[in-house]
Amino acid sequence: MTVADLLGGEQGELREAVHEATRGVTEKYGRKYWLDCAREDRFPDDMWQAMVDQGLLGLGVPEEYGGSGGGLLGVVAAMEAMSTAGVPLALYLLTAFAREAILRHGSDDQKKRFITPVSEGKERMCFAITEPNAGTNSFKMETLATKTKNGSYIINGQKLFISAADAAEKMMVVLRTTKASEVLDRRSGLSVMVVDTKSPGLEMQKQDIGIVMPDHQYIIYFNDVEVAEENLIGAEGMGVRYMFDALNPERMLVSAWAIGLGDFALSKAVEYASERAVFGKPIGAYQALQHPLARSRAQLDAARLMMYTAARIFDEGGDAGYYANAAKLLASEAAVAAVDAAIQTHGGYAFSDEFDVATIWPVVRLLRIAPVNNEMVLNYIGEHVLGLPRSY
């Protein structure tokens, strides 16, 4: 029984259709192209345009705003397929979940100005929330937008670990419009704005991150960056609500990223274990190698079903918080186990560029701590699902 069979009906058909469309990209721009871009310090523009041409950037966006519908489930399916082929792009994930806040809380004009160009491939959008002193605890952020007499905002502050900022024309920024010291409730005073990455006063500094990926990380400095009032999404000070409307989809898309890379590593390990013979028969016959691979298959598929359950509930308008968080937890841990098993299966060859296995490890290991660490996911489940006392 396939995943499409388990999803059933339109959802299963949608996943299969998206995977078929994604193959139109990955068969032309495969792992070698992706690695070459990463190592040559260039964004995979040709692959991105192919994704646009295949309609992947329009997934999850209503037709009136340049999209093709399909809900978040379609976007998750595309991220899963790209990752399974070994060519995930963080900017695709960022673009997809960042626009959720606009789709749900933006004006019609904002949807046309910000979502349509992204869906049609004319612009790209990244996402900025993390700060040097506000990582896991976003409420401590200090980047501040101050309203001027003419109604615009002046932003000052700093963000870091901002993926693909150099490749994006627009940046969705979560910041404060009221200082934390001036609010009674720490959740108050946060707002969401869309900023042009070419704005005067906005500076980028590339971070030295030891992960092979074509999406690079940047520190962003805001030095009196002016943003028009019409770029404020929703109401001023209500950003925490909008932020979580974006972060639950983020959890699901990160799950797809992890599961896909787990599948990619597992397929390499199975192929190698079926052919490599040391003591007269393929090493895949030995339980010491076979069992970790078999366990990884079960763990990845369990995480996959939780991920698609979360996407279905989200698209139906339900509360997907637990399912999105649980999917992220299960997917990241399953992916780490799968890649570790693949490395063990390949032995020393895992660290050879020819076999391209060890390169997967830093990415999946990162997904246990980013964009939210698994300890905070467990805190969420403990408090909001099990009803246990708050632990932090």
Buried (B, 14 or more C-beta within 10 A) or exposed (E): EEBBEEBEEEBBEBBBBBBEBBEBBBEEBBBEBBBEBBEEEEBBEEBBBBBBEBBBBBBBBBEEBBBBEBBBBBBBBBBBBBBBBBBBBBBBBBBBBBBBBBBEBBEEEBBBBBBBBBBBBEBBBBBBBBBEEBBEEBBEBBBBBBEEEEEBBBBBBBBBBBBBBBBBBBBBBBBBBBEBEEBEEEBBBBBBBBBBBEBEEBEBEEEEBEBBBBBBBBBBBBEEBBBBEEBBBBEBBBBBBBBEBBBBBBBBBBBBBBBBBBBBBBBBBBEBBEEBEEEEEBBBEEEEBBEBBBBBBEBBBBBBBBBBBBBBBBBEEEEBBBBBBBBBBBBBBBBBBBBBBBBBBBBEBBEEEEBBBBBBBBBBBBBBBBBBBBBBBBBBBBBBEEEEEEEE
